[in-house]
């Protein structure tokens, strides 16, 4: 079941990235500066590549908002790719503009190149790279920022941060870890955490396997490019039940917990504690030091194709995860308290 729905489109070096959001109630205060600040957060981070020096992402809202508030109709967001001016003919939609410039046929291990080429019958791997690129997460962050604006009007706020880079668990060592791998022509991944506060009890459900909010959150985070691990709350591995489970307490007639190892979710439902999600991003698979590969056309051994890339993008990944979490929470809020305008929804929520 979807109430807050969205579709995105666009390629990495195409003209623009777009999204259409359906289900946003009327009366949500749309702060464009906040959306752009989230886009800027996604572009920042130590270890990002040259593409971020070209792009300066800002959103254009082309429908669904008037005088700073949502209308209840579909909201359309657009982010223009500045680098498109260098790729206009290469990414043209017109058949007469065909060129093999920037085409490549050597698989990049760890990317979508091989399974995508087989699935879609492609010989030019550019046709897979362009949409599978993490560039598409820019428009997802814009959508997530809209979801966060909706949640903020209900008092629900989110944050995210990096907790580990490579083997370094101390922030003072993060840059050192990135620099070390950059010097080797290598890449490095890491771990991040997302926290949402003031989430009400009862989002999600235990009655069907596909309605558990933990499963929906895990899918949203796992499908971010390069994410390989998702954890909700404390990893229970090695802990016994008496150490892991959160004992109840009551303070000022309010039911609460002594700990929050469950990460705010029990039985597929939020339990009123902070929702806490961690994710692990693998090292980016595009490296200056190429891995062994195969050419799709000649079937000969080759060195993997190199495309301009980052050394580390865990900070960016954390921002994307925060955005995607907001979308899941917004959807569950609308399912539980659904209304067509914010005044009615706020009354139901409170």
N, C-alpha and C positions, 0 to 999 in steps of 0.2 A: 504494500500500500504506500502510495506516494502522495503527499500533499504539497511539500516544497520540492518541486521538480525543476531540473534544468538540463539543457543540452548545450554542448560547446562544439565549435568547429574551428578549423584553421590549421595551417601547417607552420613549421618552424621558420621557414624563410618566405612564407606566403605574404599576402597583402595585409592580413589582419587576423586576429583571434576574436571570436564572437561567442556570446552566450545568450540564451533566452531562458529567463526564470519564470516559472508558472507557479501560482499559489501563494505569492506574497500578499498578505492582507493589505487593504488600503490603510493609509495613515502611518506607515513606517517612515520615520525620519531618515532620509537618505543623505548622508554626509559624504560628499564626493572626496573631500580632503582625507577622510579616514580611509576610504577605499584606496586612494593613491598612496597613502602612508603604508598600507599593508603591501601594496605592490612594490614599494621601495624596499621594505624589509626583505621581501623575497629576493630582490636583486643584490642585496648586500651580503656580506659574509666573507671572511678570509678564505682565500682559495678559489674564488670565482674566476671565470675565464674572461677572454676579450669580448665576448658577445655582450656582456653586461656594461662594457664601456661604450657600446654603440647604442643600445636600447636605454630609454628612460621611460619606463612604462607609466602611462596615465590612461584612465578609463574615460570613455565617452558613453553617456547614457542616451540612447536614441528613442526610447519609448517606455511607457509605464510609470513615469515620474513627472510630476508637475509641481513647480514651486517648492521643491525640496521634500515632497512626500509621495509615497507610492500611491497609485490609483486603484490597485486591485487587479489591474490588467497585466499581461505579460511585460516583463522588464527586459529590455535588450541592452547588453553591454558590448562595447567594442574596444579593443586595444590594437592600435596600428603597429605593425612591425617596421621600424625605421630602416632596418637592413634590407627591406624589400626592394629599395631603389637599386641595390646592387644585384638583385636576383630577378628582376622583372621578366626578362626573356626566359631564364631558366625555369621559373615557376609559372609561366604563362598558361592560361587555360585554352589558348587558341592553337589548333593543330598546325597551322602554318608557321608557328614560332618554334617548332621542334628543334632541339639541340641536345647533344650528348655531353655538353659542358657540365661538369660537376656530377655526372653519373659515376657510379662505382659498382663493382661486382664482387668484391672480396668481403666476406662476412666479418663482422666485429663480434668476437665472443662476448657474451653477456648482454647483448642488445637484442632487439626484436628482429634483426635482419633475416636470420635463417628461417625460423618458423613463420614469419610474416611473408617471406618470399614464396615459401611452399604453399601457404594458405591462400594467398591472393594471386598466385601465378605470375610473379614479377621477376624480371631479369635485371632490371635496374633497381638496386637497393635504395636509391634515393627516394623511390616511391613508398618505401616502408619507413625510412629514417624520419621523413618530414613530419609525419603524424605521431610516430612513437616517441619523438623527442620530448624531453621534459619541458620544453618551451611552452607546451600547452597548459602547464600548471599555472602560468601567469593569469589566464582568464579564470581558472578555478579559484585562485586566490581572490580575484575580484568578486566572484559569486559568493565565496565564503565570507568576504567582508560585508556584503549585503546581509547575509544570514546573521553575522555578529551584531550588526546594527539592530536587527529585529530582536535578537536575544537581549541586548543591552537595555531595551525599553522594558524588559521584564526583570531586569536586575541580574541577569546571567552574564558573567564575564569570563573570558578565556585568556590564556597566556601559553607561551611555549619557550623552551630553551634547550640548548645542547648540553648533554651531560657527559659525553665521551667522544673523543676523536681518536681513532686508531686504538692504541694501547693507553692513551693518556686520559685519565679521569679527572684531572685537575685543570681548570680553565687556563691557568698560567702556562700550561704545557701544550695547549691546542695549536698555537701558531708554529711552535717548534716541530710538532708532529707533521703538520702540513708542509712546512718548508723542507723537512727531511725527505719526504716522498716526492716533492716537486723536483728536487735535485737529482733524484734517481730516475726521473721521467715516469714516475708511478702515480697512483692515486690512493686516496684513503677515505674510508667511510666512518661511521660513528653512530651514536645513539642520541635520541632526543626525547623530550617529555612534553606532553600537552596536559594542561589542567583547566577544567571549567568549574567555577564556583557558583553556588546558589542554584544548583540544578534541583528541581523538585522531585519528590518521590513518585515513582510509578511510570516513568517513560519507558517504552518497550513493553514486552509481555512474556509470560512463561507458557502461554497456551499453544503456541506453534513454534517450530524450530526457526522459522525465518522471521519471526517478530522480536526475537531477543535483541536488545539494543547493543549488547556486547558483540554479537556476531555482525551486526550492521556497521558498527564502528571499526571492527577488525578488517572487514572488507574494504571500507573507505580508506583506511590507512595503508593496508597491504598493497592496494592497487596503485599507490604512488610509485612512479618509476624508481627502481633501485631499492625499495623497501623490502626486506626479507624476513623481518621478525616484528611481531606486534605483541605487546603485553598490556594487560589491564590490571592496574594496581601493582602489588608486590609479586615478583616471581616466586611461586610457592615451592619450587624445587629445593629439596633438602630441609624443608620445614615440616614439623608435625602439626597436627590439627590445633592443638592448644596454643601454638606459637603463631599460627597464621590467621585463624578466624577472629573477626572483630566483635568483641564482647559489647553488649548493650549497657547503656547507662541512662540515667534520667537527670536532667539539670533544669530547674525552674519549670517542671512539668513538661519538658520537651524531651522526647526520645532521641538519644544520640549514641555515638560509639566511642569507645576508648581508643581505637585505632582505625585505620582505613586501608588495610591490606587488600581489600576487595576492589579498591579503586572506584568506589561509589556505585558498584553494580553487583547485584545478587539475583540469581534466578532469571537473568535476562532483562532485569528492570533496574532503573536507578533507585538508590535507597536513601537519597537525601544528603549523602556525603559528597565531597568533591569528586568529580569524575576525572580519573587519572589514567592516561594512556601513554605508553612508551613505544618507540619504534626504533629499529636498527636499519640503517641504510648501508648497503654494500658499497665497496669502493667503486667509483664510476668506471665503467668498462672501456671508455675511450682513453688510451694512454699514448704518450709520446714514445714509450718503449713498446712497440707493437707485439702482440701475441701471434702465435702461429694460426693460420687459417687456410681457407680454400676459396678459390674463385668459382662463383656459381656457374659461369659460362664455360670456362675451360676445364673445370674439375681438377685443376692443378693446385699444388700447395702454394701458398703465398703468405705474405705478412698482412695482418689486419689493416683495413683502411683507417686512416686517422682523420677525424673531424674535429674542428675547434671545440675545445671542451674545458671543463673545470678540473682542478685537482681535488677539490673537496666542496660539496654543496650541502652539508648536513644542516647548516643554519637555515638555508633556503627550504630544505625539506621539512623542517620543523614548522615553518610558517605555512606551508601547504597543508600539513597535517592539522594545524590549528583551524585552517579554513574548512577543510573537509569535515572535521568534527562538528563545527558550527552548523554545517548543512544537515547533518544527521540529527542533531539536537533540535534544530528548527523544524524539521519534518515531524519529529516525535511530539513536539509541543503542539503543532497544528493538528496532529491526529488526536491528541488527548483533549485539547481545549478549543479545537477548531472554530474559527469565526472569520467573517469576511472583512472585518475592520478591526483596528487596534483597540478602539474604545471597548467594544464588546469582548474582545479576546482578553484584554487586561482585567476586566471585571471577572471573567470566568477563572482566570489564572489566580487572581488574588483571593 
